Amino acid sequence: MERRLNAELWDKMHYLFRDFNDRMVHVELKYDFEINIEALKTVLLCFFEKAPVLHASFTDNHVRPYWTVNDYTIDDILTVETVNAEELDNKTNEFLTQCIPPEAKVQMKAAVFNCGGGSVLCIVENHMCMDGGDFKYFLNALCKNYNNYISGIASPIDLKTGTRSYESVYEDLSPDEKHMAKNLFRNINAKDDHAFPLTPDNIRDRSFIARRTLPAEMFDPIKAAGKAHGATINDMLTAAYFHSVYELAGFDKNESVSISCAIDLRRHIKDSSDTGVTNHTAWMQCRVPHCGKDVFETLQFTIESVNKFKSDRFIGLHGLPLLSLGYKILPHAASEEIVKIGYSNPLMAMSNIGVLDVKKLSLAGHEPVDGFMSGAVKYKPYALLSVTTLRKEITFSMCVRGNAEDQKTVERFFDLLEKNINELIR
């Protein structure tokens, strides 16, 4: 008999985003030893059984979409290949820039590329299944269970299960707070037409992932300089983003510009013991009134904007009731059109996914020597800057469906980011 799963609010929203991006989340982890493939296969199979949405197809029937759970084999999930050093980058990039269709048999794919005595683990998953926060959890759990399995300590089944509903964000609020939060119908983010300066969309465009890593020696100075200015590391990076994009795009320096920053709504969930892997990410619209006379003034504008959001006890919850209502009262096809009117997809965004903990990501005592995680490949004119930190090395990544000129623009943006960050810490 066919088994179905509910299509949750954020599943539907990320399906809606198919017009803006490819919905994939990507990770690459490099190890200085060869991964035990049989152990990895066992852990992946156990995890897929614990999280059936990972082997389910999304069905859009225009009335009430749902997931259909599928039979599958490990060959549907995992690819293993031995490559030489010259072809490694091309192989990993080719794998990472693939797009898994929502109607596919599985919603996550992994690959191990063995090269020169080491392994590169790459995983791509559909954002409809889980966000960066739970993907990080998934990776940590994968490594923990791999280690326990090869050590003979336990079966690799330690993955959280439970509800995937967006309503988990309300469960730990007081009755009065819950009533207030469930009536925050207004979307407080305003539309902004300022866009990252990419070329016009073209049928010949191809997906690419551009990366830039700051040396570990810069991390502590960034943190210390931020503290001196009353800013977090994220504030520092956001301010550098603002100041850089004004210069890159040639925006009028007297105009206000906004960048939407990802918010992890798990901040509202105190007890997550009954939640499964899912999405709990919203956006706050950070806005500066104009470009600062220098990057330090832009930083102050950024701090003021961010602190305004942080002072709101319902940060990230505005507009959720309206999205939920839209999907509940209308057939799916009609609700998508209504949601598109009420929801403005940000043209420029930033997601600081946070620290990739090398101890939690170690396999058989080997910590990853390099790695990063990035969000979806954006379709022009939309742009997302993803940030991860590994061993104090901050990696910026942008996933774009574009061309060689767009790649040059992104590299120029990274140059400006570095310049402005160095200005903030000098």
Stockholm file with secondary structure:
# STOCKHOLM 1.0

chainA/1-426         MERRLNAELWDKMHYLFRDFNDRMVHVELKYDFEINIEALKTVLLCFFEKAPVLHASFTDNHVRPYWTVNDYTIDDILTVETVNAEELDNKTNEFLTQCIPPEAKVQMKAAVFNCGGGSVLCIVENHMCMDGGDFKYFLNALCKNYNNYISGIASPIDLKTGTRSYESVYEDLSPDEKHMAKNLFRNINAKDDHAFPLTPDNIRDRSFIARRTLPAEMFDPIKAAGKAHGATINDMLTAAYFHSVYELAGFDKNESVSISCAIDLRRHIKDSSDTGVTNHTAWMQCRVPHCGKDVFETLQFTIESVNKFKSDRFIGLHGLPLLSLGYKILPHAASEEIVKIGYSNPLMAMSNIGVLDVKKLSLAGHEPVDGFMSGAVKYKPYALLSVTTLRKEITFSMCVRGNAEDQKTVERFFDLLEKNINELIR
#=GR chainA/1-426 SS CCCEEECCHHHHHHHHGGGTBCCEEEEEEEESSCCCHHHHHHHHHHHHHHCGGGGEEEECCSSSCEEEECCCCGGGTEEEEECCHHHHHHHHHHHHTCCCCTTSSCSEEEEEEEETTEEEEEEEEETTTCCHHHHHHHHHHHHHHHHHHHTTSSCSCCCCCSBCCGGGGGTTSCHHHHHHHTTCCSCCCCCCCCCCCCCCCCTTCEEEEEEEECCGGGHHHHHHHHHHTTCCHHHHHHHHHHHHHHHHHTCCTTSCEEEEEEEEGGGGCSCCTTBCSCCCEEEEEEEESSCCSSHHHHHHHHHHHHHHHHTCTTTTCTTHHHHHHHHHHSCHHHHHHHHHHHCCCCSEEEEEEEECCTTTTCBTTBCCSEEEEECCCEETTCEEEEEEEETTEEEEEEEEEECHHHHHHHHHHHHHHHHHHHHHHC
#=GC SS_cons         CCCEEECCHHHHHHHHGGGTBCCEEEEEEEESSCCCHHHHHHHHHHHHHHCGGGGEEEECCSSSCEEEECCCCGGGTEEEEECCHHHHHHHHHHHHTCCCCTTSSCSEEEEEEEETTEEEEEEEEETTTCCHHHHHHHHHHHHHHHHHHHTTSSCSCCCCCSBCCGGGGGTTSCHHHHHHHTTCCSCCCCCCCCCCCCCCCCTTCEEEEEEEECCGGGHHHHHHHHHHTTCCHHHHHHHHHHHHHHHHHTCCTTSCEEEEEEEEGGGGCSCCTTBCSCCCEEEEEEEESSCCSSHHHHHHHHHHHHHHHHTCTTTTCTTHHHHHHHHHHSCHHHHHHHHHHHCCCCSEEEEEEEECCTTTTCBTTBCCSEEEEECCCEETTCEEEEEEEETTEEEEEEEEEECHHHHHHHHHHHHHHHHHHHHHHC
//
